[in-house]
Amino acid sequence: MDLADMGDGKKSKTRKKSKKDSQMVIRVSVEDRDAFISLCDELDTSASREIRRFMKHFVATQGESAAPAATISSPSVIEGSFDTPEIED
């Protein structure tokens, strides 16, 4: 959040418009969540960043019909490679 000068020397809180304006709620086991958060901490990254990175990679590798072209053609879509094993529920 930025503090904007209102002209009278006072600062007001203003929010910058974020590119990330959507949320997703998922349910996972406590053990899976804790292990994921712990590993992200060890790797000095955030869980949100890694989930977004996975989503971009997944969309890019599963075909252009699954996402807007701008998302797929973006040079920052894949920062690293993933070996994604099949996950059983």
Backbone as CSV, one residue per row, in Angstrom:
resi,resn,N_x,N_y,N_z,CA_x,CA_y,CA_z,C_x,C_y,C_z
1,MET,0.828,-1.169,0.000,0.000,0.000,0.000,0.877,1.238,0.000
2,ASP,0.530,2.218,-0.800,1.258,3.472,-0.845,0.558,4.504,0.012
3,LEU,1.329,5.450,0.483,0.753,6.576,1.191,0.798,7.767,0.252
4,ALA,-0.358,8.317,-0.085,-0.430,9.443,-1.012,-0.617,10.734,-0.234
5,ASP,0.086,11.791,-0.646,-0.038,13.101,-0.010,-1.351,13.727,-0.455
6,MET,-2.161,14.149,0.516,-3.457,14.741,0.215,-3.361,16.257,0.031
7,GLY,-2.172,16.841,0.028,-2.010,18.263,-0.159,-1.960,19.041,1.140
8,ASP,-2.471,18.468,2.204,-2.470,19.153,3.492,-1.410,18.569,4.423
9,GLY,-0.466,17.853,3.837,0.597,17.254,4.635,0.235,15.896,5.208
10,LYS,-1.035,15.526,5.120,-1.478,14.227,5.633,-1.340,13.186,4.534
11,LYS,-1.136,12.001,4.948,-1.004,10.896,4.002,-2.246,10.014,4.110
12,SER,-2.738,9.551,2.988,-3.852,8.610,2.995,-3.378,7.305,2.374
13,LYS,-3.950,6.226,2.825,-3.584,4.918,2.287,-4.336,4.691,0.983
14,THR,-3.610,4.306,-0.049,-4.224,3.963,-1.329,-3.701,2.609,-1.761
15,ARG,-4.538,1.869,-2.431,-4.132,0.554,-2.923,-3.767,0.648,-4.393
16,LYS,-2.665,0.004,-4.752,-2.299,-0.101,-6.160,-3.133,-1.213,-6.773
17,LYS,-3.527,-1.043,-8.006,-4.264,-2.077,-8.716,-3.321,-3.246,-8.986
18,SER,-3.695,-4.407,-8.517,-2.872,-5.597,-8.677,-3.294,-6.366,-9.923
19,LYS,-2.335,-6.977,-10.581,-2.645,-7.845,-11.711,-3.309,-9.125,-11.213
20,LYS,-3.080,-9.439,-9.969,-3.614,-10.665,-9.381,-4.900,-10.312,-8.639
21,ASP,-6.022,-10.394,-9.344,-7.274,-9.959,-8.750,-8.283,-11.089,-8.565
22,SER,-7.810,-12.313,-8.542,-8.686,-13.453,-8.368,-8.112,-14.371,-7.297
23,GLN,-8.997,-15.075,-6.625,-8.565,-16.010,-5.587,-9.105,-17.392,-5.892
24,MET,-8.418,-18.397,-5.356,-8.846,-19.777,-5.498,-8.722,-20.434,-4.129
25,VAL,-9.756,-21.120,-3.730,-9.722,-21.834,-2.456,-9.658,-23.322,-2.770
26,ILE,-8.678,-24.003,-2.177,-8.555,-25.447,-2.376,-8.496,-26.124,-1.013
27,ARG,-8.884,-27.360,-0.995,-8.823,-28.132,0.245,-7.753,-29.208,0.091
28,VAL,-6.829,-29.221,1.027,-5.769,-30.223,1.064,-5.614,-30.676,2.506
29,SER,-4.956,-31.792,2.681,-4.732,-32.270,4.043,-3.758,-31.338,4.759
30,VAL,-3.868,-31.289,6.052,-2.979,-30.455,6.863,-1.529,-30.872,6.640
31,GLU,-1.296,-32.169,6.542,0.061,-32.672,6.355,0.646,-32.200,5.024
32,ASP,-0.146,-32.295,3.946,0.331,-31.849,2.634,0.610,-30.353,2.637
33,ARG,-0.299,-29.575,3.216,-0.117,-28.125,3.275,1.135,-27.768,4.059
34,ASP,1.287,-28.359,5.240,2.442,-28.046,6.083,3.758,-28.419,5.406
35,ALA,3.784,-29.577,4.747,5.001,-30.003,4.047,5.320,-29.046,2.898
36,PHE,4.292,-28.620,2.176,4.482,-27.700,1.054,4.988,-26.343,1.539
37,ILE,4.359,-25.797,2.568,4.772,-24.504,3.126,6.204,-24.594,3.647
38,SER,6.517,-25.667,4.331,7.854,-25.849,4.883,8.908,-25.909,3.773
39,LEU,8.621,-26.662,2.727,9.556,-26.764,1.613,9.726,-25.418,0.907
40,CYS,8.644,-24.699,0.726,8.737,-23.363,0.109,9.619,-22.451,0.951
41,ASP,9.455,-22.505,2.269,10.294,-21.695,3.159,11.769,-22.064,3.000
42,GLU,12.054,-23.364,2.951,13.436,-23.823,2.788,14.039,-23.339,1.473
43,LEU,13.202,-23.241,0.444,13.662,-22.825,-0.881,13.560,-21.314,-1.077
44,ASP,13.226,-20.601,-0.018,13.112,-19.138,-0.039,12.156,-18.655,-1.128
45,THR,10.981,-19.262,-1.161,9.932,-18.871,-2.095,8.611,-18.907,-1.349
46,SER,7.556,-18.463,-1.987,6.249,-18.496,-1.328,5.386,-19.586,-1.946
47,ALA,4.446,-20.074,-1.170,3.523,-21.084,-1.671,2.716,-20.519,-2.837
48,SER,2.278,-19.285,-2.721,1.500,-18.660,-3.794,2.296,-18.583,-5.084
49,ARG,3.542,-18.182,-4.989,4.391,-18.074,-6.181,4.528,-19.435,-6.852
50,GLU,4.760,-20.476,-6.063,4.954,-21.809,-6.643,3.672,-22.355,-7.238
51,ILE,2.532,-22.072,-6.638,1.257,-22.524,-7.202,0.973,-21.786,-8.505
52,ARG,1.224,-20.465,-8.536,1.041,-19.707,-9.781,1.975,-20.234,-10.872
53,ARG,3.219,-20.522,-10.501,4.192,-21.041,-11.467,3.736,-22.394,-12.016
54,PHE,3.237,-23.258,-11.142,2.721,-24.552,-11.579,1.545,-24.367,-12.536
55,MET,0.620,-23.462,-12.184,-0.558,-23.245,-13.021,-0.169,-22.759,-14.416
56,LYS,0.761,-21.811,-14.488,1.210,-21.298,-15.787,1.861,-22.402,-16.609
57,HIS,2.700,-23.199,-15.957,3.369,-24.303,-16.648,2.346,-25.327,-17.140
58,PHE,1.401,-25.674,-16.303,0.379,-26.659,-16.645,-0.434,-26.196,-17.847
59,VAL,-0.873,-24.949,-17.814,-1.653,-24.407,-18.926,-0.815,-24.383,-20.204
60,ALA,0.431,-23.972,-20.093,1.303,-23.892,-21.268,1.567,-25.261,-21.882
61,THR,1.686,-26.283,-21.059,2.023,-27.608,-21.581,0.807,-28.423,-21.995
62,GLN,-0.376,-28.014,-21.593,-1.576,-28.783,-21.914,-2.282,-28.296,-23.169
63,GLY,-1.777,-27.287,-23.797,-2.338,-26.856,-25.070,-2.851,-25.439,-25.046
64,GLU,-2.776,-24.806,-26.200,-3.170,-23.415,-26.323,-4.663,-23.206,-26.169
65,SER,-5.474,-24.198,-26.443,-6.923,-24.023,-26.338,-7.380,-23.872,-24.891
66,ALA,-6.517,-24.207,-23.940,-6.896,-24.147,-22.531,-6.682,-22.783,-21.901
67,ALA,-6.004,-21.850,-22.606,-5.705,-20.548,-22.006,-5.600,-19.477,-23.072
68,PRO,-5.739,-18.222,-22.665,-5.543,-17.126,-23.616,-4.123,-17.136,-24.175
69,ALA,-3.962,-16.740,-25.422,-2.657,-16.761,-26.085,-1.633,-15.921,-25.354
70,ALA,-2.036,-14.805,-24.757,-1.092,-13.936,-24.054,-0.422,-14.668,-22.903
71,THR,-1.152,-15.523,-22.225,-0.582,-16.273,-21.111,0.450,-17.276,-21.612
72,ILE,0.155,-17.935,-22.695,1.037,-18.974,-23.209,2.288,-18.387,-23.842
73,SER,2.154,-17.265,-24.550,3.300,-16.714,-25.256,4.201,-15.866,-24.373
74,SER,3.795,-15.612,-23.142,4.589,-14.789,-22.242,5.928,-15.452,-21.966
75,PRO,7.046,-14.707,-22.087,8.362,-15.307,-21.859,8.586,-15.740,-20.419
76,SER,7.815,-15.208,-19.484,8.016,-15.567,-18.085,7.143,-16.731,-17.644
77,VAL,6.461,-17.371,-18.590,5.550,-18.449,-18.224,6.282,-19.581,-17.530
78,ILE,7.403,-20.005,-18.075,8.109,-21.139,-17.493,9.480,-20.674,-17.033
79,GLU,9.650,-20.581,-15.727,10.928,-20.161,-15.173,11.841,-21.348,-14.917
80,GLY,11.263,-22.508,-14.799,12.027,-23.716,-14.540,11.264,-24.891,-15.101
81,SER,11.831,-26.046,-15.013,11.123,-27.207,-15.522,10.491,-27.953,-14.362
82,PHE,9.437,-28.658,-14.660,8.706,-29.399,-13.643,8.663,-30.866,-14.034
83,ASP,8.819,-31.703,-13.088,8.518,-33.113,-13.245,7.294,-33.328,-12.384
84,THR,6.127,-33.380,-13.012,4.899,-33.472,-12.237,4.383,-34.900,-12.244
85,PRO,4.515,-35.582,-11.117,4.012,-36.952,-11.029,2.494,-36.950,-10.972
86,GLU,1.905,-38.070,-11.326,0.465,-38.220,-11.187,0.117,-38.145,-9.706
87,ILE,-0.927,-37.410,-9.385,-1.327,-37.234,-7.993,-2.659,-37.923,-7.776
88,GLU,-2.696,-38.785,-6.786,-3.934,-39.469,-6.449,-4.624,-38.719,-5.330
89,ASP,-5.945,-38.625,-5.406,-6.709,-37.957,-4.339,-6.904,-38.863,-3.157
